[in-house]
Amino acid sequence: MSDSTPNRSTLAPSRPRTVGYENVDDQYLEKRQLKQGAAGWVLLAGLGVSYVISGDFAGWNFGLAQGGFGGMLIATLLIASMYTCMVFGLAELSAMIPTAGGGYGFARRAMGPVGGFLTGTAILLEYAIAPAAIAVFIGGYTGALLGIDGPLVYAVFYAVFIGIHLWGTGEALKIMLAITAIAIIALLLFVIGMLPYFSWENLMDIPVNREAAGASEWLPHGYWGIWGAIPFAIWLFLAVEGVPLAAEESKDPARDMPRGIITAMLILLVLGGLVLFLAPGGSSAAFMADHAAPLVGALQSVHGEHSNLAMIVNVVALAGLIASFFSIIFAYSRQVFALSRAGYLPRWLSVTSQRKVPAMALVVPGIFGFALSLTGAGDLMITMAVFGATLSYALMMAAHILLRLREPDLERPYRTPGGVVTTGAAFILSLVAFTSTFVVSREAALWSAVFYGLLVAYFVVYSRHHLVAQAPEEEFEALARAESELR
């Protein structure tokens, strides 16, 4: 392609008229380099599990209050299907388009700069808010363990773990993998401790709202409760889609990305199912419905408030919350980095340090997240994060479908089983999940819409006129257009 590749002046006319591009010097990208080869597929799988594992320790249980165990189970089965289908689609996309932008890069290729920005911004909304919710849950566990909760706890965790990321990517991912392994041990201890006490009757002890359509012991809040439980079912899998954000730092994206994200999803399905059944089934669904530290509470209900097992799980459970907190900091920094490098966000956010780390992309969203955590409204922030997540899922699956239809000859090192049927199912379910955020909390959904709208306004007014021509996603698109015109 070298002799036939057109120069930049040839490419310019093919760019969309709705956006403007600026050329930058060679030093621009040299100051925005990530550390390549830092992660193989095992680390990527660990990253996928660590993104999500905090959801097994806290947050999911609020779905019991919305739909009872039956409603939460049905919601979880629907959402597990959505994520499984989506992960297969993302495995194909991340092997085909391995950039740090992840879903933004996929949508950019399929739907142009507007679609790319809308997707990237939705992902950023999810990842900026999720750590704030997790910080609140960490406070719940430290409160149960040490009697210390609140802003000081949130500040310490943000400062320490942003600091570790500033140290370096390879070091951070290895620490993350070790923390995740500890968290899985905590979950296994919980399973061993609760299994002998499981009873189906414990799952059905939430009072039945006889006025709700379809209400029963199985669905105490009726059919509507299934919909209300969906955002909290999502918490059992939320952020596994962040694995592709490490594509530019992986050793062999074409091989490692599919293996990493699919392995992570399989592990999460097993862990989520065990927690969903054993926590309320061993103690009480009503007791679990609003508990700040549900796994510890479940163990205390059967082994005693001061049992050694409950104490051990409480201590080790912090590893699960920390693992997700730690890894989602990585995710938001890479999303900010990619959007900033291409000019969609202020460019100074993507400058990397001598250790190839995007320092400001770590610090600035961290300050925003810390401020949000001060509200202490963990359930509200879950809904806000789900708003951004489900919107991005629909857009990413649309990108997969469009690329399959429009560019069937693109090199695909991995192909999604079932093709567009699989991603089409994920697309439909993601739209259903998106609407559920308005059912659970209209306030949270509207606040999310406001934040999203402000970022979109920035794009419309300013950044779409100042995109960086040499950014990887923009170069990829420009060369593809030029090749198409030469055929």
Summary of the structure (lengths in Angstrom):
residues: 487
radius of gyration: 22.3
end to end distance: 12.2
largest distance: 74.7
contacts: 1917
relative contact order: 0.21
helix: 75%
strand: 1%
